[in-house]
């Protein structure tokens, strides 16, 4: 029955040309990936496309991660069916994208991304659907369809160019990606300079994948990275933000940040990347924070992107804040000016979504309030909606040596104490503010002649 089904799948003529090259076929006995390791939604989607007479493969990071013993975050599918043909197969689907048209198939809460095999750049440039590039070589339109071999060559790294057939439980390998996984080598497909120019985000992706997968970047792949780093300035800020967020939430953020600097990719992305290894206090703060973030991610605990960017940008705010105060500006106005300056700069370079602004600003603006431990102010502070995030931020500052460890210990004790003990803790916090003397106003004697009554000004105390 399965053989009959497979003959039906591979004998149908597709609107996309068939591959002419013969890939290496890696059987189940060699790779060990079972179809039940794929999510039910992804498996169902691939099978339905095959039943409609097209080819369909699990591709990209999912195959790579399964071979490395990791759990894939999502499963993407590549097919020889066009987006319109895929859309007709699935009632709950939609075609998305402009530069790179895809189909999102909705299956319960899961979304399966289905892409059509991409082809090489055609010679005819008159059709607007053909590949187009800007003056730097970056692809602006990539909706040229091709066969499976062309699709493999168009992918970024060899370890991402593997095709898993869930029907046969086989992997098709056109570019020795399976061998590169075995040797833990990250190798870009084709000419490195040209591929980085086509999509400069690959510069960041090379660093992220090498750190996440603990791979060595191939010498030829790494060689042009530093020279081509300025190309990142031509990438839309929203794409840079997405890639940086993936990097920082990879579970290997600290090693990624260090590798970004070693590859010369740090300039212009985040201010802290320019100074992380040059300022001991800032380096310690970032190191502790990213270690904690990596630990939470590996334990499957939630991490707030707003909190993360508040950490990464804090020392730029701190530097600007100190500069403004040195010029005579009062502390709190200076802090708010520094916050506005840093966030405005980052919106231009990295397009941090504005929905994060409020949280970031509140975390930063609450920091001076932790140092005021008199009266009712600590009680009012703990009722703030962002108190927990600001409190964790303050503890990081104490741990790094930016603030006195005694401050962190005091707040820990205050939060775990009952009401009576809290009152005692506040009463021991140094001299309280002196009460201001009330000014007295002397009453003037009633005038003996007509005119307006004028009070006598009180004496200055």
CORDABEL-V517192 format. One record per residue. N is the residue number from 1. OMEGA is omega in degrees with one decimal (* if undefined). Layout:
N;OMEGA
N;OMEGA
This chain:
1;179.7
2;179.2
3;178.7
4;179.2
5;-179.2
6;177.0
7;179.1
8;-178.4
9;-171.6
10;179.3
11;-178.2
12;177.9
13;-177.8
14;175.8
15;177.3
16;-176.6
17;-179.0
18;179.5
19;179.8
20;-179.5
21;178.0
22;-178.3
23;170.5
24;178.5
25;-177.7
26;-175.8
27;-179.1
28;-178.3
29;-177.9
30;-175.5
31;173.1
32;-179.7
33;176.4
34;179.0
35;179.4
36;173.3
37;177.2
38;-179.6
39;-179.3
40;-179.6
41;179.7
42;179.4
43;179.4
44;-179.8
45;179.9
46;-178.5
47;-179.6
48;176.7
49;178.6
50;179.2
51;177.3
52;175.3
53;180.0
54;173.1
55;179.8
56;-176.6
57;167.6
58;-172.1
59;169.6
60;-173.6
61;-179.5
62;179.7
63;179.6
64;-177.5
65;178.1
66;178.2
67;-179.6
68;179.6
69;179.1
70;177.2
71;-179.3
72;176.9
73;178.8
74;-178.6
75;177.7
76;-177.6
77;173.1
78;-174.7
79;173.6
80;174.8
81;178.0
82;178.4
83;179.9
84;179.7
85;177.3
86;-179.0
87;179.4
88;-177.2
89;-172.8
90;179.8
91;179.9
92;179.7
93;177.8
94;177.1
95;-178.6
96;173.1
97;177.3
98;177.0
99;-175.5
100;-174.4
101;-178.1
102;172.9
103;172.9
104;177.7
105;-179.1
106;-179.5
107;-173.2
108;178.4
109;-176.3
110;175.5
111;179.1
112;-179.5
113;-178.2
114;179.5
115;176.4
116;177.5
117;177.9
118;-178.6
119;179.6
120;179.3
121;178.9
122;-178.5
123;-178.4
124;-177.6
125;-175.5
126;179.9
127;-176.4
128;178.1
129;-179.2
130;-179.3
131;177.8
132;179.6
133;174.7
134;-175.6
135;179.1
136;-179.3
137;-179.2
138;180.0
139;177.7
140;-178.8
141;-173.6
142;-177.9
143;175.2
144;-176.8
145;-178.7
146;179.6
147;-173.5
148;179.2
149;178.0
150;178.9
151;178.9
152;-178.8
153;-178.7
154;179.8
155;-170.3
156;-176.6
157;-175.5
158;-178.1
159;177.9
160;-175.7
161;178.1
162;-175.3
163;-179.5
164;178.1
165;-177.4
166;179.1
167;-177.5
168;-175.4
169;178.1
170;174.4
171;175.3
172;-174.2
173;179.7
174;-167.2
175;179.7
176;176.6
177;179.1
178;178.7
179;178.7
180;175.8
181;179.5
182;-178.1
183;179.2
184;-179.9
185;176.6
186;-173.8
187;177.8
188;-178.8
189;178.2
190;-179.1
191;-175.2
192;-178.2
193;-179.9
194;-177.4
195;176.6
196;178.2
197;178.3
198;179.5
199;-177.3
200;177.8
201;177.2
202;176.2
203;178.2
204;-177.4
205;178.5
206;179.4
207;-177.5
208;-178.0
209;-179.7
210;-179.9
211;-178.4
212;-175.9
213;-178.6
214;179.7
215;174.7
216;177.4
217;179.0
218;-175.7
219;-179.8
220;179.0
221;-176.7
222;-170.0
223;-175.5
224;-172.4
225;-176.6
226;-178.5
227;-176.2
228;-179.2
229;178.8
230;179.2
231;179.5
232;178.9
233;-179.1
234;-179.0
235;176.4
236;-178.1
237;-179.3
238;178.2
239;177.1
240;179.3
241;-179.5
242;-178.3
243;178.3
244;178.8
245;176.4
246;-179.1
247;-175.7
248;178.9
249;-177.2
250;-172.9
251;178.8
252;-173.7
253;-176.6
254;179.7
255;178.2
256;-179.0
257;178.5
258;-179.8
259;176.1
260;-179.1
261;-178.4
262;179.0
263;178.3
264;-176.3
265;-171.6
266;-173.1
267;173.0
268;-178.8
269;176.6
270;-179.1
271;-175.6
272;179.8
273;178.8
274;-171.7
275;-171.5
276;-178.4
277;-178.0
278;179.3
279;-175.6
280;-178.4
281;178.6
282;179.4
283;-179.2
284;180.0
285;-179.2
286;-178.8
287;179.3
288;-177.4
289;-178.2
290;174.9
291;178.0
292;178.8
293;179.1
294;-179.9
295;179.7
296;-179.0
297;-179.9
298;176.1
299;-179.6
300;175.5
301;-177.7
302;176.3
303;180.0
304;176.4
305;179.4
306;178.2
307;-178.3
308;179.8
309;173.1
310;177.8
311;-173.2
312;-176.2
313;-171.9
314;-174.8
315;171.2
316;175.4
317;-178.2
318;179.5
319;179.4
320;179.1
321;-179.9
322;179.6
323;-179.6
324;178.2
325;178.6
326;178.4
327;175.7
328;179.9
329;-179.7
330;-171.0
331;-174.1
332;173.8
333;178.6
334;179.4
335;-179.6
336;175.7
337;178.8
338;178.6
339;-179.7
340;-178.3
341;-176.4
342;-179.2
343;177.8
344;179.1
345;-177.5
346;176.2
347;179.6
348;-172.5
349;-170.4
350;178.1
351;173.1
352;-177.4
353;-176.1
354;177.1
355;177.7
356;-172.4
357;-175.4
358;-179.7
359;-179.6
360;-178.8
361;-178.9
362;177.4
363;-179.0
364;-173.9
365;178.8
366;-174.8
367;179.0
368;-177.0
369;178.4
370;-178.3
371;178.6
372;-174.4
373;179.4
374;175.9
375;-177.8
376;-174.2
377;176.6
378;178.8
379;178.6
380;-177.6
381;-175.7
382;177.5
383;-179.1
384;-178.5
385;-178.7
386;-175.0
387;-174.3
388;179.1
389;179.9
390;178.7
391;177.6
392;178.4
393;179.4
394;178.5
395;176.2
396;178.6
397;178.1
398;-177.7
399;-178.6
400;-179.7
401;179.2
402;175.6
403;179.3
404;176.8
405;179.7
406;179.8
407;178.6
408;180.0
409;179.5
410;-178.7
411;176.4
412;179.5
413;-179.2
414;-177.2
415;-178.1
416;-177.1
417;174.8
418;-174.4
419;-177.7
420;-179.4
421;177.6
422;179.0
423;178.7
424;179.4
425;-179.6
426;-178.2
427;-179.2
428;-177.4
429;172.3
430;-178.7
431;177.0
432;-179.4
433;178.5
434;177.4
435;178.3
436;177.1
437;178.9
438;178.0
439;177.7
440;-179.1
441;-179.5
442;177.8
443;178.2
444;178.4
445;-179.2
446;-178.3
447;179.5
448;178.8
449;-179.3
450;179.7
451;-176.6
452;-179.7
453;-179.7
454;179.7
455;176.9
456;-179.8
457;179.3
458;179.2
459;176.9
460;179.6
461;*
